[in-house]
Each structure stands twice: as structure tokens, then as C-alpha cells.
Amino acid sequence: MTLATKIVFIIALIVSIIVPFGYYLLGEKTKKRYKRAIGTNAFFFFGAFVIASVMMLGGPDVQAAEAAASGSGLAEGLGYLAAALVTGLSCIGGGIAVASAASAALGAISEDSSVLGKSLIFVGLAEGVCLYGLIISFMILGNL
């Protein structure tokens, strides 16, 4: 992709944020204003995103040919896949754990405010799962 195309897409994405915000500020004082602003924002943003994706993926596969010629094997590809799975699955598990721990912590704090420190420890432990997965993925990427 050329520099001019990249600049056009950056401008399109910035305009996709500015136009709906301006529409929101200058619009009528009704509830439909929110829906229209969000719809306009989504239309412009995802439209520019789809066009950028098509233009990036539609060119010649020069990089793929260079990667095939350099001898990148199955092991390297599986290493990248393993790093992605470790990061993704640990973040999903951490999100589930934080959702359970945080809601229980809020309930306990609302009844007795002295349990704030204990409940924050449990929420922090649940967030640690994501960090452990990220560290493992960095270790995998370091060995590739």
C-alpha cells in the first residue's frame, strides 16, 4: 500500500469519528440523535475498515513468496499459533474469573466495608491469570 493510500485511510478513520460527534453535538435534542450518531459512526468506521482491508489484502503476495523462500517451516507457524492461543485463552479465563470475583467482592463490600482489602486480593489474583498467559506467550515468541 502506498503512502498516499495510508494517509487517505487515516483521514477517513478520523473523519468517521469527528462527523458523528459533530452530528451529536449539533443535532436535535431527541433520543433518536444517539442512535443516528452511533449508526453513522459505525457506518463510516467499518466502511473505511473494510475498504482498507480489501486494499491491503488485494495486492500481490510478495511477502508471502519471500517467507516461503526463506524456509519458514511448520514449527514456526505452530509456535505463533501457540502464543496466540495462550494469550487468548488466558485472557478469556481471566475475564471470567474477574467477572465472578468482582461481582462477589462488590456484594461483600456493600454489606461490610471491612472486607475491601481481602476482596481486592481475590480480584487481583484473577487478573494474574491473564498476566501469566502473556508471560508464557512472550517466552514462546522468544524461542521462535
Salt bridges, closest charged atoms under 4 A:
none
